[in-house]
Amino acid sequence: MKHEILEKQGTSIVMFKGEIDLESSPAARETLLKCFEHTGNVIVDLSEVSYIDSSGVASLVEALQASRKNGSQFTLAAVSEPTRRVLELARLDKVFTLYDSVDEALENQA
């Protein structure tokens, strides 16, 4: 897994690429949680994620919980089809706020 972080309009945009699995999920978790130290809101671009397992999903859920605790927004954008299927199977597509693109997510930031 690789990642890149941009800041736009006071929001951290985290772009993950590759697989978010048992090996890489601790790094994904750390990356997401550190973003809350720098900006209030976080958008995660999942367009380049080819695979995510339960540990990767757990990292996303933990970041969502942290955002709620901090009063921040945490959204997922451009979710790849394999990742969307996993979220739908776990019914987490109803828990996370999902946008078709990063731009759409930015437009809807409060």
C-alpha positions as a Markdown table, in Angstrom:
| # | Residue | x | y | z |
|---|---|---|---|---|
| 1 | Met | 0.0 | 0.0 | 0.0 |
| 2 | Lys | 1.1 | 3.5 | -0.8 |
| 3 | His | -0.4 | 6.7 | 0.2 |
| 4 | Glu | -0.3 | 10.4 | -0.5 |
| 5 | Ile | -1.7 | 13.3 | 1.6 |
| 6 | Leu | -2.8 | 16.6 | 0.3 |
| 7 | Glu | -4.4 | 19.5 | 2.1 |
| 8 | Lys | -7.1 | 21.5 | 0.4 |
| 9 | Gln | -9.6 | 23.9 | 1.9 |
| 10 | Gly | -8.5 | 22.9 | 5.4 |
| 11 | Thr | -9.2 | 19.3 | 4.7 |
| 12 | Ser | -6.7 | 16.4 | 4.6 |
| 13 | Ile | -7.2 | 14.3 | 1.5 |
| 14 | Val | -5.6 | 10.9 | 1.9 |
| 15 | Met | -5.1 | 8.9 | -1.3 |
| 16 | Phe | -4.4 | 5.2 | -0.8 |
| 17 | Lys | -3.1 | 2.9 | -3.6 |
| 18 | Gly | -2.8 | -0.9 | -3.7 |
| 19 | Glu | -4.0 | -3.3 | -1.0 |
| 20 | Ile | -5.1 | -2.4 | 2.5 |
| 21 | Asp | -4.7 | -5.7 | 4.3 |
| 22 | Leu | -3.4 | -7.1 | 7.6 |
| 23 | Glu | 0.2 | -6.1 | 6.7 |
| 24 | Ser | -0.6 | -2.5 | 5.7 |
| 25 | Ser | -3.6 | -1.6 | 7.8 |
| 26 | Pro | -1.6 | -0.4 | 10.8 |
| 27 | Ala | 0.1 | 2.1 | 8.6 |
| 28 | Ala | -3.2 | 3.2 | 7.1 |
| 29 | Arg | -4.7 | 3.6 | 10.6 |
| 30 | Glu | -1.8 | 5.7 | 11.8 |
| 31 | Thr | -1.9 | 7.9 | 8.6 |
| 32 | Leu | -5.6 | 8.5 | 9.1 |
| 33 | Leu | -5.5 | 9.3 | 12.8 |
| 34 | Lys | -2.5 | 11.7 | 12.3 |
| 35 | Cys | -4.6 | 13.7 | 9.8 |
| 36 | Phe | -6.9 | 14.7 | 12.6 |
| 37 | Glu | -4.0 | 16.4 | 14.4 |
| 38 | His | -3.4 | 18.7 | 11.4 |
| 39 | Thr | -6.8 | 19.4 | 9.9 |
| 40 | Gly | -10.3 | 18.9 | 11.1 |
| 41 | Asn | -11.8 | 17.0 | 8.2 |
| 42 | Val | -10.5 | 14.0 | 6.3 |
| 43 | Ile | -11.5 | 12.7 | 2.9 |
| 44 | Val | -10.2 | 9.3 | 1.9 |
| 45 | Asp | -9.7 | 8.7 | -1.8 |
| 46 | Leu | -10.1 | 4.9 | -2.4 |
| 47 | Ser | -10.1 | 5.0 | -6.2 |
| 48 | Glu | -6.8 | 3.2 | -6.4 |
| 49 | Val | -7.4 | 0.5 | -3.8 |
| 50 | Ser | -7.5 | -2.9 | -5.4 |
| 51 | Tyr | -8.2 | -4.9 | -2.3 |
| 52 | Ile | -9.3 | -4.2 | 1.3 |
| 53 | Asp | -9.8 | -6.8 | 4.1 |
| 54 | Ser | -11.4 | -6.7 | 7.5 |
| 55 | Ser | -8.3 | -5.1 | 9.1 |
| 56 | Gly | -8.4 | -2.3 | 6.5 |
| 57 | Val | -12.1 | -1.8 | 7.1 |
| 58 | Ala | -11.4 | -1.7 | 10.8 |
| 59 | Ser | -8.9 | 1.1 | 10.2 |
| 60 | Leu | -11.5 | 3.1 | 8.4 |
| 61 | Val | -14.1 | 2.5 | 11.1 |
| 62 | Glu | -11.6 | 3.6 | 13.8 |
| 63 | Ala | -10.9 | 6.8 | 11.9 |
| 64 | Leu | -14.6 | 7.4 | 11.6 |
| 65 | Gln | -15.0 | 7.0 | 15.3 |
| 66 | Ala | -12.1 | 9.4 | 16.0 |
| 67 | Ser | -13.8 | 12.0 | 13.7 |
| 68 | Arg | -17.0 | 11.7 | 15.6 |
| 69 | Lys | -15.2 | 12.1 | 18.9 |
| 70 | Asn | -13.4 | 15.2 | 17.6 |
| 71 | Gly | -16.5 | 16.7 | 15.9 |
| 72 | Ser | -14.8 | 16.3 | 12.5 |
| 73 | Gln | -16.0 | 15.1 | 9.2 |
| 74 | Phe | -14.7 | 11.8 | 7.7 |
| 75 | Thr | -15.8 | 10.8 | 4.2 |
| 76 | Leu | -14.8 | 8.3 | 1.6 |
| 77 | Ala | -14.6 | 9.3 | -2.0 |
| 78 | Ala | -14.2 | 7.6 | -5.4 |
| 79 | Val | -14.5 | 4.2 | -3.8 |
| 80 | Ser | -13.2 | 1.5 | -6.1 |
| 81 | Glu | -15.6 | -1.3 | -7.0 |
| 82 | Pro | -13.7 | -4.0 | -5.0 |
| 83 | Thr | -13.7 | -1.8 | -1.9 |
| 84 | Arg | -17.4 | -0.8 | -2.4 |
| 85 | Arg | -18.4 | -4.5 | -2.5 |
| 86 | Val | -16.6 | -5.2 | 0.8 |
| 87 | Leu | -18.3 | -2.1 | 2.4 |
| 88 | Glu | -21.7 | -3.2 | 1.1 |
| 89 | Leu | -21.3 | -6.7 | 2.3 |
| 90 | Ala | -20.5 | -5.4 | 5.8 |
| 91 | Arg | -23.4 | -2.8 | 5.4 |
| 92 | Leu | -20.9 | -0.1 | 6.1 |
| 93 | Asp | -21.9 | 1.8 | 2.9 |
| 94 | Lys | -24.8 | 3.0 | 5.2 |
| 95 | Val | -22.4 | 4.0 | 8.0 |
| 96 | Phe | -19.8 | 6.0 | 6.0 |
| 97 | Thr | -20.6 | 9.1 | 4.0 |
| 98 | Leu | -19.6 | 8.2 | 0.4 |
| 99 | Tyr | -19.0 | 10.5 | -2.5 |
| 100 | Asp | -18.4 | 9.8 | -6.2 |
| 101 | Ser | -15.3 | 12.1 | -6.3 |
| 102 | Val | -13.0 | 14.0 | -4.0 |
| 103 | Asp | -14.3 | 17.3 | -5.6 |
| 104 | Glu | -17.9 | 16.3 | -4.6 |
| 105 | Ala | -16.7 | 15.5 | -1.1 |
| 106 | Leu | -15.0 | 18.9 | -0.8 |
| 107 | Glu | -18.1 | 20.7 | -2.0 |
| 108 | Asn | -20.1 | 19.0 | 0.7 |
| 109 | Gln | -17.8 | 19.8 | 3.6 |
| 110 | Ala | -19.4 | 21.9 | 6.3 |
